Amino acid sequence: MALALALMTADMRGSWLTQVRQQAGLLVGPIYWLAAAPSQLLRFTGESLQVRNQLLEENHRLRDELLLTQARERRLLALADENRQLRDLLGGTRSMQLGVRLATIIDVDLDPGRHQVVLDLGASDGVAVGQAFIDASGLLGQVTAVAPGHANALLVTDPDHAVPVQVVRSGLRVIAYGTGERDRLEVRDIPQSGDIRENDELITSGIGGKFPAGFAVGKVIGLRQDESQLFSVADLAPAAAVARAHQVLLVWAQPADTHIGPPSPPPIVPESNSLEPIEP
């Protein structure tokens, strides 16, 4: 104790222990840093984990927003494509005097030999047997049976389907038959003098009254002789998207509108010319 008091008194008067304390501080400094390192490391690790969790949460939120935005974009693109298809469908009938009704294919016959579909409209919607239906590219088929809430229809490629057609270039009238293949129609019994060539376009002729005239049916992709070698057979590529159709347009001919021009004047009623009797 006496030694300690003596050293403290000497240090206060002469400050000769200052350098000793400074050297000791330099030696003890690393020990303090090592002692404080674990707590600093834990604090840094905690802050890093907190920042990482925040970044993960923000990443998840942005990913959800991106998925939602992409879904909305796909929906808008689908609606835009649907509107374009509807405009194309309606645009094909503007120059014709036709009744039209939009329908959707809700079922497809799975039998590979039968090309039939079911439409979501029926007799209660005004659908009748024999009505034709089209897509944006051309004729798809014809209604064969109706129920109150739906209708069965035959596609142009069904083996039992036939439609009167006309070659656009030459005016030749023939009949196109279904072949049972999704990508091929057939025109049979073409006389040797028939003016038909490859790449000729065929449209409905309107003969028979079941199919309105002027709708695209197909394009000639090949000509060949039949078994008798007396007639030609033309293979057609269907104009309509037979295998991909979803929304269709039912079409039927309407009576011509005879009320064209200004209205007729009202009938003239003759005035009475009777004379009153003169009294004598």
C-alpha positions, 0 to 999 in steps of 0.5 A: 500500500505504501509503495502504491501511494509513493508511486501515485505521488511521484507520478502526480509530481513528475509524470514519469509514469505517463510513457509507461501507461501509453506503452501499456495502452498500446499493448492492451488495445488489441486485447480490448478489440479481440474482446469486443469482436464477438459482440460486433460480429453478432451485431453485424450478422444480425443486421445482415440477416435483417437486410437479407430478410427484407430483400427476400420479402421485397423480391417475393412481393415484386415477383408476385406483382410481376406474375400478376402483371404478366397474367393481366397482360396475357389476358389483354392480349387474349382479349385483343386477339378475340376482338380481332377475330370478331372484327374479322368474322363480322367483316366477312358479312358486311357486304352480304345481306345475312343474319349472323349470330356468334356461337362457341364450340363447346364439345368435339366428337372424339371419333377420328372418322367423324368431324362433328362439334357441339355449339352452345346455342340451340333452338331457344336461341333461333338456331335451325337445322341447315344453318351454316357457320364460319370462322374468320377465314371461311366456311366451317360447316353446317348445323345438323340437329338442334336442341333447346340449349345446344346444336350439333354441327357437321364440319366441312371435312366430315365424310358426309359433308358436301357443299356446292362451290364455285371456282372464283377464277373461271366460275366453274360450279362443282361440289366439295366433299369432306374426306375425313381428313382435317386438312383436305377436301375433295372435288370429284367428277370434274369433266376434262374440259373443266377449267380448274387449276392448282391455287384456284380459290373456291367459294360457296356458290349459293346453289341450293340455298343452304350455304350463303354464296361468297364464303371461302371454302378452300384452295386447290392444292392438287389435281389427279385423274379418278379411277375411270380416267374420265374425270379429274379430282381436285384436292383442296386445303380448307380455308377455315381453321377446322382443327383450331376453331373455337368461336364461330359465326352462324350465318343465314340468308335474310330477305332482301330489304325492299325499303330503299330510298325515300318513303312513299308519299301517303295516298291521296284521298279525293275531296268530296264534290257533292253539291247541296240541293237547292231549295225552290 
